[in-house]
Amino acid sequence: MTFVVPFDGSALAEAALVRALEYGRALEEDVVAVSVVPERKRYAREKGWIDDDEPFDPERIVATLRDQVGELAPEVSLDAERIREFPPEDRLATHIERLVLEHDPSVVFLGSDNVGRVVTPLTSVGVHLAAEDAYDVFVVRHPSPPSVAGIDPHESFYDES
């Protein structure tokens, strides 16, 4: 079994990756990050992958995400998929979930500030991923970790905050 982290490069995705790595080390579980990159400029700008004046280069975006994962967690690989469409959030979530399931996860570490709230935006990819019952979901809502005995914080990540 594996801990899987949907990774889009956001601060909460970074926190989820680091948290998964901490738990993975403590529990001797492998960790893998997954990303889906729709080949659309608007989505890339919304995610902060490119600035308004930058050209859209999906290969560079995947490379940047891979570098980001490598800096935070060198032993974690990134399984990235480019898709030509720009689907609505539920279909985007289906692509991400398929990648997640390919790794036979025991737990998915999901960085999200809105999953599980009483009122949840319909446009949340995390809502769709958290609804799957094939794995447990660890929702990371804050960049700083809770205090858990036996888990040593990934100090370099938290010191920069």
C-alpha positions in Angstrom: 0.0 0.0 0.0 1.0 3.6 -0.6 0.3 7.1 0.6 -0.8 9.2 -2.4 -0.8 13.0 -2.6 -2.7 14.8 -5.3 -0.2 17.6 -6.0 -0.9 20.9 -7.8 2.0 22.9 -6.3 -0.2 24.9 -3.9 0.8 25.6 -0.3 -1.7 23.1 1.0 -0.6 20.5 -1.5 3.0 21.0 -0.3 1.9 20.6 3.3 0.0 17.4 2.4 3.1 16.1 0.7 5.3 16.8 3.6 2.7 15.4 6.0 2.4 12.2 3.9 6.2 11.9 3.9 6.4 12.3 7.7 3.7 9.6 8.3 5.2 7.4 5.6 8.6 7.5 7.3 7.1 6.7 10.6 4.9 3.9 9.2 7.3 2.7 6.6 4.9 3.4 3.7 5.9 4.6 0.2 4.6 8.0 -0.9 3.8 9.1 -4.4 2.5 12.4 -5.7 0.1 12.6 -8.6 -0.7 15.6 -10.9 -3.1 16.2 -13.8 -2.2 19.1 -16.0 -4.9 20.3 -18.4 -3.4 21.8 -21.5 -5.2 25.2 -21.1 -3.6 28.6 -20.3 -6.5 29.8 -18.2 -6.3 26.8 -15.8 -2.5 27.2 -15.6 -2.9 30.9 -14.7 -5.6 30.1 -12.1 -3.3 27.6 -10.5 -0.4 30.0 -10.5 1.7 27.8 -12.8 2.3 30.6 -15.2 2.0 34.4 -15.1 -0.3 36.4 -17.4 2.6 37.2 -19.7 4.2 33.8 -19.8 3.7 31.3 -22.6 1.9 28.1 -21.8 4.3 25.1 -21.8 2.8 22.0 -20.2 6.1 20.2 -20.3 7.7 23.0 -18.3 4.8 23.0 -15.8 5.2 19.2 -15.2 8.9 19.7 -14.8 8.3 22.5 -12.3 5.9 20.4 -10.3 8.4 17.5 -10.4 11.2 19.8 -9.1 8.9 21.1 -6.4 8.1 17.6 -5.2 11.8 16.7 -5.4 12.8 19.7 -3.3 10.3 18.9 -0.5 10.6 15.1 -0.6 13.5 13.8 -2.7 12.4 10.1 -2.3 8.9 10.8 -3.6 8.2 10.5 -7.3 5.6 12.5 -9.3 3.2 10.6 -11.6 2.0 13.4 -13.9 -0.5 13.2 -16.7 -1.3 15.9 -19.3 -4.8 16.1 -20.6 -5.9 18.1 -23.7 -9.2 19.0 -22.3 -10.2 21.5 -19.6 -12.9 19.5 -17.9 -15.3 20.7 -15.2 -14.0 19.9 -11.7 -15.8 16.6 -11.3 -14.3 15.2 -14.5 -10.9 16.6 -13.6 -11.3 14.8 -10.2 -12.0 11.6 -12.2 -8.7 11.9 -13.9 -6.9 12.6 -10.6 -8.7 9.7 -8.9 -7.7 7.3 -11.7 -4.1 8.2 -11.1 -4.5 7.9 -7.4 -6.1 4.4 -7.7 -3.3 3.2 -10.0 -1.0 3.4 -6.9 -3.3 1.2 -4.7 -3.4 3.8 -1.9 -4.1 3.0 1.7 -4.4 6.8 2.5 -4.7 9.8 0.2 -3.3 13.0 1.8 -5.4 15.8 0.4 -4.4 19.5 0.8 -7.7 21.4 0.9 -9.2 24.1 3.0 -12.8 23.3 2.0 -13.2 19.5 2.1 -15.6 18.3 4.8 -17.2 21.6 5.6 -20.9 21.9 6.0 -21.1 24.0 2.9 -18.7 22.8 0.2 -18.1 24.5 -3.1 -19.3 22.4 -6.0 -16.1 23.3 -7.9 -13.8 21.5 -5.4 -11.8 18.6 -6.8 -11.0 17.5 -3.3 -14.7 16.9 -2.5 -14.9 14.4 -5.3 -11.6 12.6 -4.2 -12.7 12.6 -0.6 -16.0 10.9 -1.5 -14.2 7.7 -2.7 -14.4 4.8 -0.3 -11.5 2.7 -1.7 -9.0 4.6 0.6 -8.9 6.7 3.7 -8.5 10.4 3.3 -6.2 12.6 5.5 -7.3 16.2 4.9 -4.5 18.8 5.4 -6.1 22.2 6.1 -3.2 24.0 7.7 0.5 24.3 6.6 1.7 23.5 10.1 1.4 20.0 11.4 -0.5 18.9 14.5 1.7 17.5 17.3 1.7 13.7 17.0 4.0 11.5 19.1 6.4 9.5 16.9 6.3 11.9 13.9 9.3 14.1 13.4 8.4 17.3 11.5 10.1 17.9 8.2 12.0 20.8 9.8 13.2 22.6 6.7 9.7 22.9 5.3 8.2 24.3 8.5 11.1 26.6 9.3 10.5 28.6 6.1 6.8 29.3 7.0 
